[in-house]
Structures are given as C-alpha cells and as structure tokens.
Amino acid sequence: MTRHLTHLNGIRAFEAAARHMSFAKAADELGVTPAAVSQQIKALEDYLGVVLFKRTKRALFLSETAQAILPAAREGFDLLASVLTRARASSARDQLVVSGTPSMAAKWLMPRIEGFIARHPDIDVRIDTNSRLVDFAREDVDVAVRYGAGDWPWLDVTPLMNESIFPVCSPKLQAGKRPLRALEDLGHHTLIHDSTLPEGSAFPSWAIWLEAAGAPGIDATRGLRVNASMLAIQAAVDNQGIALGRSVLVEDDLATGRLVRPFAVTLPLRYAYYVVHPKNLPKDSKVPLFKRWLLSEAKQQSVKASLRASAGNVSRHRR
C-alpha cells in the first residue's frame, strides 16, 4: 500500500507550531524561517482542505481538525524518534561475529557464551555456524574456531583444544538388560556412526577403535548413521545406541551424567581446535578479548576432564 507522505515536512511544521503555539518558535526549532513554517502549514491545509490554525493578532488557536490530528502526529514523531534512538544506540555497540562448526558451536561454545556476555554486556555476539573455512577477506566474521591441522599460514592461529575419541552411551543403556561389562557386549547394541567422519580420514572409525581395543570380531558396519557429530551424541544421550564421542563435544554431557564412558580405551585425534583470525586487527578489535576468554574456558575444561578421569580410574581400581 502506497503511503502518502508528500507533506511530511508540513506535518512536522504543524506539530512543532502546535506544541509551541508559535510559528517563530517552531521555526527556531526546525532551523528555518517563520515564513517557511507558514508556507509548509499552508500547503498541508490546502492538501487536507481544512484550516489548522486560527490566527489572531495576539495568538494562535488550533481548529477542531487540528486538535483531532495533533495527538496522532505527536505519537508518530515520538515513535520515530524512539526507533532512531535505538538504532543509533545499536550501531554504537560493539559487535563480534564468531564462526564455528555447527556441532562445536552447539555442544561447546553455546553452553559457555553466556559467561562472556555477562562479563562484556557492551559487546553483541553473533554466532555464525558452518562447516567450511571462512574467508575473512570477504565475509563479515571477526574470529573463528576451526578444526584441523592448524596449517593456515595467512592467519593468526592459536591452539585451543586437542581432542580424543572413545565410546559413550546413556547410563540407562549401561545399566539395562544387557549392560556393557566387556567388549563382547557391544555386539548386542546399536553402533552409532557419524558419517561426517569418513573412513580413512583423521577420525578413527568403529572398526579402528574395535581393533585397537582388542575386539576385531564385532561387526563394525552395522548400526545407525547420522550426518553430524552433535546428532550422534544426541542419539547416544537418548539411549539409541553407543557413539564414538569426541572428547570436546561430549565433555558437558559426561560432566552432567547424561553420558558415561563404558570403556577406557581412548584414541587421540590428529586434528585439533584452533582460534583463528586475520593477522592485522584494528586497534579497537574485541577479538583479543574474546580469544583470551576462549583459552581460559578451554583450560578450565581440560582441568575438569582430567579430574573426572582420575576419579573414574580410582573408582574402577576399587571395583
């Protein structure tokens, strides 16, 4: 629907003159001459076909029509002023765009990002998830958490977290009718495969883990296949089978007891997580601040994981 705003200046002049009950004071506010205010209001009156001001030698009076439309005019300008104020305040805030893979963002970054925001409420954080490498020169991204070998010489690269892989399952499965007490028990349960980790890549498959654990006789090809690490983890949480959990991504689920480790055999992964960003940052960049926070969170996770692993070893030794 077309909006008839051709007389917006006239409405603005009318509202100011009505508020001051003076063309001269309205002209001072608007930065124009009293004659310009009078001309704009006259054009608006001609458009409406009504008189808005009754003029006498000593004062101005609003006509009935003017009294009727003045509240709406004021409300409209107040609303517009409020919107512009919020927009200006928003543009004045610092924004930080962080890129990461969907699984890493969902399982590690998002549960922790509230802590950064609480410490730095003046920074608006935007999480951009994708599985490809970000082109900092062409995309609106300030910093990224990348998974790989760390070979990006054109970027500033800081190691964040190493990763290992091991089986995880729901405690309900471990305590069910066929509990996991020995490797042979895996043959009675669904193996969950993450198809984003292809055979022959840097990620051990179920076949590789079973061979390393000393159970090559179990069929490693059967089971449930999903196309995202976080889906494999969620399937295990939902008691749908046993997944090969990536240590970084399953940390919180292990800490809260949503997942358990039925076997201790762990395989290190060749790839790791890195914080990456352009080498030349603006002086007012918030990236160094965010990177320090990331490194602190990663260090805390490493300490907690080590303590929990030690406690688990002591518990298994006592049994």
C-alpha positions as CSV (number, residue, x, y, z in Angstrom):
1,M,0.0,0.0,0.0
2,T,1.4,3.4,-1.0
3,R,1.9,5.8,1.9
4,H,1.1,9.5,1.2
5,L,4.0,11.2,2.9
6,T,4.4,14.0,0.5
7,H,3.5,16.5,3.2
8,L,5.8,15.1,5.9
9,N,7.6,18.5,6.3
10,G,4.2,20.2,6.7
11,I,3.2,17.7,9.4
12,R,6.5,18.3,11.2
13,A,6.0,22.1,11.0
14,F,2.3,21.8,12.2
15,E,3.4,19.6,15.2
16,A,6.1,22.0,16.2
17,A,3.9,25.1,15.8
18,A,1.1,23.4,17.7
19,R,3.4,22.4,20.5
20,H,4.9,25.9,20.9
21,M,1.7,27.7,19.7
22,S,4.1,29.9,17.8
23,F,5.4,29.9,14.2
24,A,8.5,31.7,15.2
25,K,9.5,29.2,18.0
26,A,8.7,26.4,15.6
27,A,11.0,27.9,13.0
28,D,13.8,28.2,15.6
29,E,13.4,24.5,16.5
30,L,13.3,23.4,12.8
31,G,16.1,25.7,11.7
32,V,14.0,27.5,9.1
33,T,12.3,30.9,8.8
34,P,8.8,31.6,10.2
35,A,7.8,32.2,6.6
36,A,8.9,28.7,5.6
37,V,6.9,27.2,8.5
38,S,3.8,29.2,7.5
39,Q,4.2,28.1,3.8
40,Q,4.6,24.4,4.8
41,I,1.5,24.5,7.0
42,K,-0.5,26.3,4.3
43,A,0.4,23.6,1.8
44,L,-0.7,21.0,4.3
45,E,-4.0,22.8,4.9
46,D,-4.6,23.0,1.1
47,Y,-3.9,19.2,0.8
48,L,-6.3,18.4,3.7
49,G,-8.9,21.0,2.7
50,V,-9.2,22.3,6.2
51,V,-7.9,25.1,8.3
52,L,-5.5,24.0,11.1
53,F,-4.7,27.3,12.8
54,K,-7.0,30.2,13.6
55,R,-4.8,33.3,13.6
56,T,-5.4,36.5,15.5
57,K,-3.2,39.5,16.1
58,R,-2.2,38.2,19.5
59,A,-2.3,34.4,19.4
60,L,-2.8,31.2,17.5
61,F,-5.6,28.8,18.1
62,L,-6.0,25.2,16.9
63,S,-9.0,24.3,14.9
64,E,-11.1,21.3,15.8
65,T,-9.5,19.3,13.0
66,A,-6.0,20.3,14.2
67,Q,-6.9,19.2,17.8
68,A,-8.1,15.9,16.4
69,I,-4.9,15.1,14.4
70,L,-2.3,16.5,16.8
71,P,-2.1,13.5,19.2
72,A,-1.5,11.1,16.3
73,A,1.1,13.4,14.8
74,R,2.9,13.7,18.1
75,E,2.7,9.9,18.7
76,G,4.1,9.3,15.2
77,F,7.1,11.6,15.7
78,D,7.7,10.2,19.2
79,L,7.7,6.7,17.8
80,L,10.1,7.6,15.0
81,A,12.4,9.4,17.5
82,S,12.4,6.3,19.7
83,V,13.2,4.0,16.8
84,L,16.1,6.2,15.6
85,T,17.5,6.4,19.2
86,R,17.5,2.6,19.5
87,A,19.1,2.3,16.0
88,R,21.8,4.7,16.9
89,A,22.5,3.0,20.2
90,S,22.6,-0.3,18.5
91,S,25.1,0.9,15.9
92,A,27.2,2.4,18.7
93,R,27.6,-1.0,20.4
94,D,30.5,-3.3,19.6
95,Q,29.6,-6.4,17.6
96,L,31.7,-9.6,17.5
97,V,30.9,-12.2,14.8
98,V,32.2,-15.7,15.7
99,S,32.3,-18.6,13.3
100,G,32.4,-22.3,14.1
101,T,31.1,-25.7,13.0
102,P,27.5,-26.4,14.0
103,S,28.5,-29.3,16.3
104,M,31.2,-27.4,18.1
105,A,29.0,-24.3,18.5
106,A,26.1,-26.3,19.8
107,K,27.9,-28.7,22.2
108,W,30.8,-26.5,23.5
109,L,30.5,-22.8,22.6
110,M,26.8,-22.0,23.2
111,P,26.7,-23.5,26.7
112,R,29.6,-21.2,27.7
113,I,29.0,-18.0,25.7
114,E,26.6,-16.6,28.4
115,G,29.6,-16.2,30.6
116,F,31.4,-14.0,28.1
117,I,28.3,-11.9,27.5
118,A,27.8,-11.5,31.3
119,R,31.3,-10.1,31.6
120,H,31.0,-7.9,28.5
121,P,27.4,-6.8,28.1
122,D,28.5,-4.0,25.8
123,I,29.5,-6.5,23.1
124,D,26.9,-8.0,20.9
125,V,28.0,-11.5,19.9
126,R,26.7,-13.2,16.8
127,I,27.4,-16.9,16.2
128,D,27.8,-17.9,12.5
129,T,27.8,-21.7,12.1
130,N,29.1,-23.5,9.0
131,S,31.4,-26.4,8.2
132,R,33.5,-24.7,5.6
133,L,36.6,-22.4,6.0
134,V,35.6,-18.8,6.4
135,D,37.1,-16.2,4.1
136,F,37.8,-13.3,6.4
137,A,38.5,-11.0,3.5
138,R,35.0,-11.4,2.0
139,E,32.8,-12.4,4.9
140,D,31.6,-10.5,8.0
141,V,33.4,-12.7,10.5
142,D,35.8,-11.4,13.2
143,V,37.2,-14.7,14.7
144,A,36.6,-18.4,14.1
145,V,37.1,-21.7,15.9
146,R,38.5,-24.0,13.3
147,Y,39.1,-27.8,13.4
148,G,42.0,-29.1,11.5
149,A,45.8,-29.4,11.3
150,G,46.4,-25.7,12.1
151,D,48.1,-25.1,8.7
152,W,46.7,-21.7,7.8
153,P,49.8,-19.5,7.5
154,W,48.0,-16.5,6.2
155,L,46.1,-16.2,9.5
156,D,46.9,-15.8,13.2
157,V,46.5,-19.3,14.6
158,T,46.3,-20.2,18.3
159,P,45.9,-23.8,19.5
160,L,42.7,-24.1,21.6
161,M,42.0,-27.8,22.4
162,N,43.2,-31.2,21.5
163,E,40.7,-34.0,21.0
164,S,40.4,-37.7,21.5
165,I,37.7,-40.3,20.8
166,F,36.1,-43.0,22.9
167,P,32.7,-44.8,23.2
168,V,29.9,-43.1,25.1
169,C,26.4,-44.1,25.9
170,S,23.5,-43.3,28.1
171,P,23.7,-44.6,31.7
172,K,20.3,-46.2,31.1
173,L,21.9,-48.4,28.4
174,Q,24.8,-49.4,30.6
175,A,22.5,-50.4,33.4
176,G,19.9,-52.1,31.1
177,K,19.1,-55.7,30.4
178,R,22.4,-56.1,28.6
179,P,24.9,-53.9,30.4
180,L,28.3,-53.1,28.9
181,R,30.7,-55.1,31.0
182,A,33.0,-56.4,28.3
183,L,33.9,-55.6,24.7
184,E,31.9,-58.6,23.5
185,D,28.7,-56.9,24.9
186,L,29.0,-54.3,22.1
187,G,27.6,-56.9,19.8
188,H,24.2,-56.6,21.5
189,H,23.8,-52.8,21.0
190,T,23.5,-50.4,18.1
191,L,26.6,-48.7,17.0
192,I,26.1,-45.0,16.1
193,H,28.2,-43.8,13.2
194,D,29.0,-40.2,12.3
195,S,29.1,-40.1,8.5
196,T,30.8,-36.7,8.5
197,L,33.9,-38.5,9.7
198,P,34.7,-40.7,6.6
199,E,36.7,-43.9,6.6
200,G,40.4,-43.2,6.1
201,S,40.2,-39.6,7.4
202,A,41.8,-38.3,10.6
203,F,38.9,-39.7,12.6
204,P,39.0,-43.3,13.8
205,S,36.0,-45.4,12.7
206,W,34.3,-48.0,14.8
207,A,36.4,-50.7,13.0
208,I,39.6,-48.9,14.0
209,W,38.5,-48.4,17.6
210,L,37.4,-52.0,18.0
211,E,40.7,-53.3,16.6
212,A,42.6,-51.0,19.0
213,A,40.5,-52.2,21.9
214,G,41.1,-55.9,21.0
215,A,37.7,-56.8,19.7
216,P,38.0,-57.2,16.0
217,G,35.3,-59.9,15.8
218,I,32.4,-57.4,16.2
219,D,30.7,-56.2,13.0
220,A,31.6,-52.5,12.8
221,T,29.5,-51.8,9.8
222,R,26.0,-52.2,11.3
223,G,24.1,-49.6,13.3
224,L,22.7,-46.1,13.0
225,R,24.3,-43.5,10.7
226,V,23.8,-39.7,11.1
227,N,25.5,-36.8,9.3
228,A,26.5,-34.6,12.2
229,S,28.6,-35.2,15.3
230,M,26.0,-33.5,17.5
231,L,23.3,-35.8,16.2
232,A,25.5,-38.9,17.0
233,I,25.9,-37.5,20.6
234,Q,22.2,-36.8,21.0
235,A,21.3,-40.3,19.8
236,A,23.6,-41.7,22.5
237,V,22.0,-39.4,25.1
238,D,18.6,-40.6,24.0
239,N,19.7,-44.2,24.6
240,Q,19.6,-45.2,21.0
241,G,23.0,-46.8,21.0
242,I,26.7,-46.2,21.5
243,A,28.6,-43.5,19.8
244,L,32.2,-42.7,19.3
245,G,32.3,-39.5,21.3
246,R,34.7,-36.7,20.5
247,S,36.1,-35.5,23.9
248,V,35.5,-31.8,23.4
249,L,31.9,-32.3,22.2
250,V,30.8,-34.8,24.9
251,E,32.5,-33.0,27.8
252,D,29.4,-31.4,29.2
253,D,27.3,-34.5,28.7
254,L,29.8,-36.6,30.7
255,A,30.1,-33.9,33.4
256,T,26.3,-33.9,33.9
257,G,25.9,-37.7,33.7
258,R,23.8,-37.6,30.5
259,L,26.6,-39.8,29.0
260,V,29.0,-42.3,30.5
261,R,32.2,-44.0,29.2
262,P,31.7,-47.8,29.3
263,F,35.3,-48.5,28.2
264,A,38.5,-46.6,28.9
265,V,40.2,-47.2,25.5
266,T,40.9,-43.8,24.0
267,L,42.3,-42.9,20.6
268,P,44.0,-39.4,20.1
269,L,42.9,-37.5,17.1
270,R,45.4,-35.9,14.8
271,Y,43.3,-32.8,14.3
272,A,42.6,-30.1,17.0
273,Y,40.7,-26.9,17.6
274,Y,42.3,-23.6,16.9
275,V,41.3,-19.9,17.3
276,V,42.0,-18.1,14.0
277,H,41.6,-14.5,12.8
278,P,43.3,-12.1,10.5
279,K,46.9,-11.1,11.5
280,N,46.3,-7.4,11.3
281,L,43.4,-6.5,13.6
282,P,42.0,-2.9,14.1
283,K,43.2,-1.2,17.3
284,D,39.7,-1.4,18.8
285,S,39.1,-5.0,17.9
286,K,37.4,-7.2,20.5
287,V,39.0,-10.4,19.1
288,P,41.9,-10.5,21.6
289,L,39.5,-10.2,24.5
290,F,37.3,-13.0,23.1
291,K,40.4,-15.1,22.4
292,R,41.6,-14.8,26.0
293,W,38.2,-15.9,27.2
294,L,38.2,-18.9,24.9
295,L,41.6,-20.0,26.1
296,S,40.5,-19.7,29.7
297,E,37.4,-21.8,29.1
298,A,39.4,-24.4,27.3
299,K,41.9,-24.6,30.1
300,Q,39.1,-25.0,32.7
301,Q,37.6,-27.8,30.7
302,S,40.9,-29.6,30.5
303,V,41.4,-29.5,34.2
304,K,37.8,-30.7,34.9
305,A,38.2,-33.5,32.4
306,S,41.5,-34.6,34.0
307,L,40.0,-34.6,37.5
308,R,37.0,-36.6,36.3
309,A,39.2,-39.1,34.5
310,S,41.3,-39.6,37.6
311,A,38.2,-40.1,39.7
312,G,37.0,-42.7,37.3
313,N,40.3,-44.6,37.3
314,V,40.2,-44.7,41.1
315,S,36.6,-45.9,41.1
316,R,37.4,-48.7,38.6
317,H,40.5,-49.7,40.5
318,R,38.5,-50.1,43.7
319,R,36.0,-52.3,42.0
